[in-house]
Amino acid sequence: MQKLFLPILVTVTLSVLSVLADYWLKRASESAHAFRSPQFALGTLVYAGSAFGWVYVLRHLKLATVGAVYSVVIVILLALLGVTVFRESLSASEFIGLGCAVMALVLLGRFLAP
């Protein structure tokens, strides 16, 4: 499990970077000229730069594990970003879905050991 810690930490970090890129792309979408805005360029650069981290992660973890960890973390972080920054609301079923996502990550963690 110890040798999986760093690749999983990098996966979580890449998830955070993706949320940051999504933030900038959301801001760009509010612009009249979204594709020519500095926010679009910044979001695109963050996404492109994260490719280096993905090569490292995919070398050390199974694709299914990477996909599960990334998906759960990104869903939770995007929901938090939407609620806190963009003042979006979540329905009861969305809260239940987030809870299920967290449980999926907990269950996945039980099976990560080699």
WODAZI-V361041 format. One record per pair of residues at least 24 apart in sequence whose C-alpha atoms are under 10 Angstrom apart, sorted by the first residue. I is the first residue (numbers start at 1). J is the second residue. D is the distance in Angstrom with one decimal. If there is no record, write none. Layout:
I:J:D / I:J:D
This chain:
1:109:9.7 / 1:112:7.1 / 1:113:5.3 / 1:114:7.1 / 2:113:9.1 / 3:60:8.9 / 3:113:9.8 / 3:114:9.9 / 4:57:9.8 / 4:60:7.5 / 4:61:7.5 / 4:112:8.2 / 4:113:8.4 / 4:114:9.3 / 6:57:8.8 / 6:60:9.3 / 7:53:9.3 / 7:54:9.5 / 7:56:7.5 / 7:57:5.3 / 7:58:8.5 / 7:59:8.9 / 7:60:6.4 / 7:61:7.0 / 7:66:9.0 / 8:57:7.6 / 8:60:9.1 / 8:61:8.1 / 8:65:9.0 / 8:66:7.8 / 8:69:7.8 / 8:70:9.2 / 9:57:9.4 / 9:69:10.0 / 10:53:7.0 / 10:54:8.4 / 10:56:8.5 / 10:57:6.9 / 11:53:7.9 / 11:54:7.7 / 11:56:9.5 / 11:57:6.6 / 11:58:9.4 / 11:61:9.7 / 11:65:9.9 / 11:66:6.9 / 11:67:9.3 / 11:69:7.2 / 11:70:6.3 / 11:73:9.1 / 12:66:9.4 / 12:69:7.3 / 12:70:6.6 / 12:71:9.8 / 12:72:9.7 / 12:73:6.7 / 12:74:8.5 / 13:50:9.4 / 13:53:9.0 / 13:70:9.4 / 13:73:9.6 / 14:46:9.8 / 14:47:9.1 / 14:49:9.8 / 14:50:6.4 / 14:51:9.0 / 14:52:9.9 / 14:53:7.0 / 14:54:7.7 / 14:57:9.5 / 14:70:7.9 / 14:73:9.7 / 14:74:9.3 / 15:50:9.3 / 15:69:8.8 / 15:70:5.8 / 15:71:8.2 / 15:72:9.2 / 15:73:6.4 / 15:74:5.5 / 15:75:9.3 / 15:77:8.3 / 15:78:9.7 / 16:70:9.4 / 16:73:8.1 / 16:74:7.3 / 16:77:7.4 / 16:78:9.3 / 17:43:9.4 / 17:46:6.8 / 17:47:7.5 / 17:49:9.3 / 17:50:7.3 / 17:74:9.6 / 18:43:8.6 / 18:44:10.0 / 18:46:7.4 / 18:47:6.4 / 18:48:10.0 / 18:50:7.9 / 18:70:9.6 / 18:74:7.6 / 18:77:9.7 / 18:78:9.4 / 19:43:9.5 / 19:46:9.8 / 19:47:9.6 / 19:73:9.6 / 19:74:6.8 / 19:75:9.3 / 19:76:10.0 / 19:77:6.8 / 19:78:6.3 / 19:81:8.1 / 20:46:7.8 / 20:47:9.0 / 20:77:9.7 / 20:78:9.3 / 20:81:9.4 / 21:45:8.1 / 21:46:5.7 / 21:47:6.2 / 21:48:9.7 / 21:50:9.9 / 22:46:9.3 / 22:47:8.8 / 22:78:8.4 / 22:81:9.7 / 23:78:8.8 / 23:81:8.0 / 23:82:9.2 / 23:85:9.3 / 23:86:9.6 / 26:86:9.6 / 61:112:9.6 / 62:112:9.9 / 65:105:9.6 / 65:108:7.7 / 65:109:9.4 / 65:111:9.8 / 65:112:8.1 / 68:101:9.2 / 68:104:8.1 / 68:105:7.2 / 68:108:7.9 / 69:101:9.7 / 69:102:9.8 / 69:104:9.0 / 69:105:6.5 / 69:106:9.9 / 69:108:8.3 / 69:109:9.3 / 70:105:9.8 / 71:101:8.6 / 71:105:9.5 / 72:98:8.3 / 72:100:9.4 / 72:101:5.6 / 72:102:6.8 / 72:103:9.5 / 72:104:7.8 / 72:105:6.7 / 73:101:8.6 / 73:102:8.4 / 73:105:8.6 / 75:101:8.0 / 75:102:9.7 / 76:101:8.0 / 76:102:8.3
